[in-house]
Amino acid sequence: MADMYKRVLLKLSGESLGGPAGKGLDPESLNTYASEIVEAVRAGHQVAIVNGGGNIFRGLQGVGKGFDRVTGDRMGMLATIINSLALAGAIKSLGVNAEVFTATPMEPFARYYTRDNAVKVLEEGGVALIAGGTGNPFFTTDSGAALRALELGADALLKGTRVDGVYTADPEKDPTAVRYEELTFTKALSDHLKVMDQTAYALCEQGPVPIVVFDVTRRGNLARLLQGEPIGTIVKAE
C-alpha cells in the first residue's frame, strides 16, 4: 500500500486552514498541516496540494452579495492562492521547499502552472501547491484537484476532511450513519454521497485515480494512510 501512494495530491478545504472558526488563517492549523506534510515528504512520498478558499471567500457567496458568478468564482480563486502562499511559507519554515503554482499567470507572486515544472518540484523533494482552481469559473476546487491529480500521475487523491470517511448520511447530524470502508464511484453518484462533485468523480474514474477520504484533523493520520494503514474510505473505479 505504501508504494501505491508514492505520489499523492492532497486536497485541503480552506476552512481547515482557518482553525476552529474556519475563517481567515490560523497559524496553529497552518503549522500542524505543514509538519504533517513535511513528515510525509521526508518519508519519501511526493505531495502536491490543492487548497480550497472558503475560509476567505467562496464564489457562490458572492452571487447573493451583488457579484455575478464569474466575478465571484474569480475572487474564490484568489482566495485559494492566498491560502497556498500561507501554507507554502509554513512548509518552507520547516526546511522543505514549497512552490506555489497558479492556473493563470501571477508572477511574481507565484509560478504559472505547467505539469512538467510541478512534477520537477515533486521529484526534487519539494511540495507543489497548485492554486487558482482550473483558472475557469464554474469549476470547484474539487474538480481542480481531480484534474491536477490526473495530470501529475498521482497514485491517489487524498481528500482531507473533519470526518473519518464517507458515511451513509452526515454523521454530525445522524448518529445512525454507517461508514463505508470502500465504495465505487458509481455507488457514490447513485447514492448522492456528496464527498466531491460529479465532475471530480468523473475525472478520477476516468484516470482511474482512487479518492481516499480521511480525517486530516487527527494528528498522524496522513502518515498512517501513506504507510498503508486502512484510514478513511476509498472510492475507486469498478
N, C-alpha and C positions, 0 to 999 in steps of 0.2 A: 504493500500500500504506500509506503513512504516513497518508493521510486515512481509510483504512478503520479504522485504530486510533486514532481521535481520543480515544475514551473506553474505558478498559480496566479490568478487575478483575484484580488481581494476587493469586494465591494463593501464600502462602509457608508452608512447613512450620514447625512450632515448632522442630524440630531445627536448621533453618538459622539460627535466631537464637541457638542455643546454641554456635555456633562449632565447632571440630574435634571436640569431645567430644559435641556435640549435646545438652548438658544445661545447664540454667539459662539465664542471659542473658549473652552475650558482648559486651562493649562495642564491640570492633572490628567484629564482624559487624553489630551494630545500626547503627553509623556508616557502614559500607560500603553497606548496603542503603538507608539514609536518603539518602546522597549520590546514589545511582543514581536513586532515586525523585524527589528534588528536581530533578535534571537533566532528567528526563522532563517534569515539570510546567513547568519554565521553558522547555522547548522547545515548549510549547503543548498538551501532552497532559493529559487528565483521568484521574487514577489513584485508584481505590478499592482497598482492600486487605482481604483476609481472611487471618488468621493461624491456623495450627494451634496446638496446645498441648502437643505431645508432648515438648517439652524440659522441661516441668514435670510434667504428669500426662496420661496417656492413659486415657480412660474404661474401655476394656476391661481395662486393667491392674488396675483396682480389683476386678473380678469375682473374680480369683484371690487377692485380699487381704482378702476378707471383706465387700466392699461389693456391694450389688445393682447391676444395670446402670444403673438410673435415677440412683442416687446417684453412681456412677462417671462417668456422662456429664455430670452437673451439675458435678462437680469439673473435668472436662475443659473445659467451657465457661468456667469461671472462669479456667482457665489461659490460654485464648485472650485473655481480657480483660487479664490481666497483660502478656502479650506485646504487645498492641496499645497499651497505655499506654506501654510502654517504647519502642516504635518511633515512636509519635507524639511523644514527648519528643525523640528523636534528630532527627526531621524538623523540629520547631519550632526546635531549636538552630541549624539551617541557614537559618532565615529564612522558612520556608514554613509556613503554617497547617496544622494537622492536628487533626482532630476524631475522637474515639472514640465510636462508636455501639454500643449493646448491644441484643440481641434481647429482653431483659427489662429492666424499669426498674431502673436502678442509679445514679440521681443521689445524690450529687454527683460520683461517680467518672467517669461518662460520660453521654452523652445517650442517651435512649431512641430507638431507630432508627425513623425513618419515611423512606420513599423520597424524599419531597419535600425534607426537610431535608438528606439526604445529597447529593442532586443539587445543591442550592443551594451546598453547600460546594465541590463539584467545579467548578461554573460560576464560582465566585468565585476560582478558582485555588488552592484548598486540597486536602488529601488527606483522604478519608473512610476511616477504618479501622472496619470493621464486625465486631464481636466477639460472642462468645457463641453461635456457631453459628446454628441456626434458633430457638433457645430451647426446643427439644424434645429429649428423649433419643432414641436410636436413629437419629440422623441424623449423618453425618460432617461435618467442616468442608469437605470437597469438595462435598458436597450443598449445604451452606450457601453456598459460593462460587458454585455454579451458580445457585442461587435468586436471590442478590443481583445476579449479572451480568444475569439476565433482567429483574429489577425496575428496575435502573438504566439499562437500554438500552445495555449495554456492547457495543462492536464486537467484542470478543474476551475470552475468559477466558484469562489467561496463567498457566500453572502452572509456577512456578519450582522446579526440581529440581537435583540434583547431576550429572545426566547430560544429554547434549545432544540429547535427543529420545526418541522411542518406538522400541524395538527388538523384534525377533522373540523375544528372550529377554533375561534380565538380563545386560547387558554386563559387569557387575562379576563375574559368575560364569561366563559363557560367552563366550570370546573369538571365537567364530564368529558371534555375534549380529549381525544386519544392521539398520541404522537405516532407519526409514521417513521419507521426506520429507513424505508426505501420506497419510492414510487416512480412511476413513469411520467414523462411529460404529458402523455395522452390523458392519464388519470388526473394529473394536476389541473389540466384545462377543463376536462369534463366535470370535475367536482368544484370548479371555480375556486381553487386554492390560490389566493392572490398573494403569493410569495414574491413573484416577479410578474411583469406584464406579459401579454401574449406574444409581443414581438421578441422579447428576450427568450421566452420558451422556444419559439420557432427557430431562432438563430442557434441556440445551444443544441436543440435536437438535430438540426442540420449538420452541426460540426462533425460528429457529436462531441459535445463538451458537457460533462455532468455538472450539475449545480449542487453544492453542499451548503445547506442552511444550518447555521450553528449559532450558539450564544457567544458572541465575541466579547461580552462584558465580563465573562468569567475568566479570571487570570489563568493563563496557561493553556486555554482551550485551543488556540491556534497551533501551538507547538504539538499538542497531543494529536490533533487532527492530522497534521502533516507527518507525524510519526506513524500513522496508520491506525490509531485508536478509533473506534466507531462513535465519533462525535457528530451529533446533529442528524439531519435527514439528507439522504442522497436522492436527487431527482435526475433520472437518466433516460436515455432512449430505450425503446423496447428491444 
